[in-house]
Amino acid sequence: MSATDNNQSNSWFGSDRRRLIIQEYGIFLAFLLLAIVLSFSNEYFLTAGNISNVLLQTSINGVLAIGMTFVILTRGIDLSVGSVVALTGIVSASFATTSATAGIVGAPYPPYVALAAGLLVGVACGAVVGLIVSRFAVPAFVATLGMLSAARGLTLIYGGGKPVPALTPDFRWIGTGSVLSVPMPVILLAIVFIIAWWVLNRTRFGRYIYAVGGNPHAAVTSGINVSKLRFLVYVISGGLSGLAGMILAARTGSALPQAGIAYELDAIAAVVIGGTSLSGGVGRITGTLIGALIIGVMNNGLDLMGIQSYYQQVLKGALIVGAVMLDQKRNLGG
């Protein structure tokens, strides 16, 4: 074997292989390490009740982050998800409340009516953003920032600035019910994750998403309808924001006009920490789920240790910046 072959072999089994392992499994190792450290730091961390609590806390952010993954993979961003969570929560709750002053005429309606109303509102918000981004070439940051403000304003107008209380037990079941002792929000997150994984990994639409994010000009040359695809990913994000808003309202028993504030930051953090590139075209939905779990576990562990939420925000910000720095290093070939 020549010296060149030896060097290539050593490189493969040395630094190159370590880099590949870190890129492929680093997020899973980070999650495992965090869980081990917190389990030794607090005796209650690994209890069944606390694990269930972590999964419940992660479910809403996980649903939002999955929708955000579709958007970021196409080089977009969606800053409106938190406001859409509040709007869909208020609208769906108004169909499912027993309060005469907070509901619409004839409320409460069957739960499927309330759920359909919430999903339609979320999809409509996503469609408006998608149309602005895809048809009028407005930067996603500007378009979704506008929707962030508009949806929050519509929430206050629709609900009169007041919460919608006294939701029916049937509606609340999606947030507080369980199947075989598994909480419904966790089941809904699992269903959304499985569908998203299948779409991104087993369908032509998923391949097109990666193609558009990787090189939009080449995607156009290949015959992909880039405008339509960008429109659809914002519709997906809006629909999942609607689902998250209804889960939140159902869990708390009332829809609050101030719900969802800064939720977009947690969703973006989960996606970026999970390894999806802000430059588009690179990322996995499994990484997003682990990223959401890392945020949920970190918040829960710090709460158990009695550390104030202010420090949690600082740590979360550091994680986001660190993840983006690693992404930039990968893009530059470092």
N, C-alpha and C positions, 0 to 999 in steps of 0.2 A: 504494500500500500504506500502511495506517495505521501510526501509531507503535506501536500495540499489536501489530499483526502483525509489525512489525520486531523488537520485543522478544522475541516468541515464537520467531521464526526464529533470532535470535541465541542465545537460550537453548538451542534445539535443537542448533545447531551449536557451541555453546560448552560451558558447564559441564555441562548435562544430558546431552549426548552423551558427554562424557568420562566422566561417572559411569556411564553405561550400558555403555560399552566396558570400564571397569575391572571392573564387576560381572560382565560376561559373559566377559571373557577375562583378567581380572587374574591368576587362578591359573596359567594357561598362561604368561603373561608372566613371572611370578615364577619359575616352574620353569626357563624358558629363561634368564633372567638368572642364576640360581644356577648352572646348568650352564656358562654362559660364564665366570663368575668362577672357578669351580673348575678349568675347563680351562686357564685362564691361570695358575692358582696352582700346578698340579702337572702335569708332563708325562705322567704315567701315567694321568691321569683318563679320557681319551678312548680308551684302548687297548681292544681287543676283549675281552681277558680281564677288565679291570676293569668294563666295562659289563655283561658277563655276571654278574660277581660282584654288582653292584648289583641287577640284576634278580632274582637268586636271593635276596638278602637282603630284597628288597621283597615277594617272592611270598607269604610266610606272613602278613606284616602286611596285605598287600593283600586276601587272602582274608578275614581277620578284619574288616577295615575295611568290606568290602562288606556282610557280615552286619550290622555295627554301623550302617550307613547305613539299612537297613530299619527298625531299631529306633528310631533317632534321628528319622527322618522322622515317626514316630507320637508324638513327644514322649516317648519312652522313653530308657532307657540300659541297657547290659549290662556290668556290672563283672565278670562271671563268666567271660568268654571265656578268660582266661589259665589259670585253674584247669581249665576244661574241656579246653583244649589238653593239659595234663598228664595228665588222667584218660583221655582217648581215646587218647593216645599209649601209655600203660601197658597199657591193655586190648587194643588192637589188636596191640601188640608181643608180648603174651603168647601170641597165636595164631600168631605168625610167628617165634618164636625157636627156635634149635636147642639152647638151654641147658635141660637137664632140671630145674634148680632154679628157673628163672625163668618157664618156660612153664606152660601148663595141660596136663592129661592129653591126650596124643595130638599135641601140638604138635611140629613146625610143621604147620599146616594150609595149604591153598592160599591164595594171597594175597587172593582175593576174600572168603574167610571173615573174614580179619583186617580187611579194609577195611569189610565189612558190620558187623562188631562195633563198630568205631570210630565209624562213622556213626550206628549205632543208639544208642550211648551219648551222643553229642553231641546227637542229636535228643531223646533222653529228658530230658537236662538242660534243654534249651530248652523242652520241653513242660512240665516241672515249674514253671519260672519263669513261662512264659506263663499257666499255669493259676492260679498265685498272683496274678499281676498282673491278669488279665482277669476271673476269677471272684470273687476275694476283695478286689479293689480295693486291694491292698497296693501302695504306691509302688514303682516299678521299682528305684529306688536301694536300697531295703531288701531287696527280693526277690532281686536279683542279688548284693547284698553277702552275703546268706545263702548263696546258691549258691557264691559264690567260696570261702567257708570250707568248705562241705560237700564240694564237689568236690575240694578240696585234701586234705581229710581222707580221702575215699574213695580218692584216689590212693595215699596212704601206707598205708592198710589193705590195698588190693588187692595192691600190690607189696611190702608188708612194709618200706616205706621204702628199698628197694633198686632200682637200675636194672635194666631188662630188656635184656640184651646179645645179641650174636650173632644179629642178624636175618637172615632169608634174603635172598639176592640178588634174588629175585622181588619181595619186598615193598620192598626198598630201591630198586628201580627207579623208584618214584614220586617219590623224592627225589633220586636221583643219575643216573637215566637221561636220555636225550635222544631227540628225533625230528628228523631233518634238522639236527642240531647245536643245536637249541633245547632247553634243559633242561626236563625234565618239570614241575617246579614252576612255571615260567613259562607253560607250555602250560595247566596246570590253572588258573592265575590268569586267563589269557585266556578260557578256557571259562566260568569263573564270572562274569567281567565281562560277557561277551556275553549270557549268560542273564539276569543281573541287569538289564542295560540294557534288554533286550527286555521283561522283566516290568514294570519301572517305567514304560516309555515306550509300550508297545504293548498292554498288557492292562488289563482292567477292575480286576483286583486292584491293579495299580500305581496306577491313578487313585484307587482307594479309599484307598490308603496316604497319598497326598498330601491327600486330603479329610479323613481322620481327623486328620492332623497339623495341618492348617490350622485346622479348627474341628470338634472332636469332637461338639459339640451339634448343629450343622447336619448332620453326617454321620448321626447317629442319626435326625434328622428326615427325611433323604433315604432312609431305609430300609437303610442300611449296617449290617451286623452288626459293630459296633465291637469287641465282646468277642472274637469269633472272629478278627477281623483282627489284634488285638493278640496273641492266642495264637499265630497263625501266624508273625508276624515274629520272635518269640523262638525258635520251632522252627527257622526259617531260620538265625538267628544261631547256635544251638546246633549245627546240622548243619555249617555252615561252620567252626565252631570245631573240630569233630571232624575235618574234612578237614585243617585246618591242623595239628592235633596229629599226624596220621599222616604228613604231609609232613615235619614237623620230626623225628620219630622216624626216618623213612626216610633223611633227609639225614645225621643224625649216626650212624646205625648202631645206636643203642640208645635206649631210652625212659627218661628221667630223671624222678624224682618231683618235682624242683624246676624242671622245665621250665615255660615260660609265665609266669614271674613278671613282673608289670608289663606284660604284652603288651596288656592292656586299655587302658592309657594311650596306647600307640602307635596302637592302632586308633582310639580316640576322637580323638586328635590328627590323624590322617589325614583323618577325616571332617570335623572342624571346620575344619581348614586348607583342605580342599577346598570349603568354602563351604556345607555343610549346616548349617542353623540348629538350635540346640539347642531352640528354641521349636517345632520341628516344621513340616512342610508345605513346606519350601523346601530344595532341594538337588538335586544331580545325581550320578549314579554315576561319571561321567567326572571330576568334581571330586575325588571320593574317591580314584580311582586316581592322579590327579596329586598329591594330598596325600600318599599313601603313597610315591610316587616322590620327592617333595621330602624326606621324612624319610630315605628310603634314600640318596639322593644326598648329603644333608647329612652323615649319619653317615659315609658312605664318604669324602667329601672331607675331613672333619676328621681321619679316621684317616690318610689319606695325608699330611696336613700335620703329623702328629705331635701333634695336640691331644688332651689327655686326655679320657676319656669323661665326666668330671665336668662339664666345660664343655659337652659335648654335651647333657647333661640340662638344664642351665641354659638353653641356647638353645632347646631343644625346649619347655620350659615357657613361655618368652617368646613363642614362636610361637603356642602354644595360647591364652594370655591375649590376645595381639594379635588373633587371629582372632575370639575371642568378643567383644572390644570392638567390632570392626568389625560383627559381627552385631547387637549391641545398638544400635549407631548406626543401622543400616539399619531395625531394627524401630521405632525412635523417629522415623524419618523424617528423620534427619540427613544 
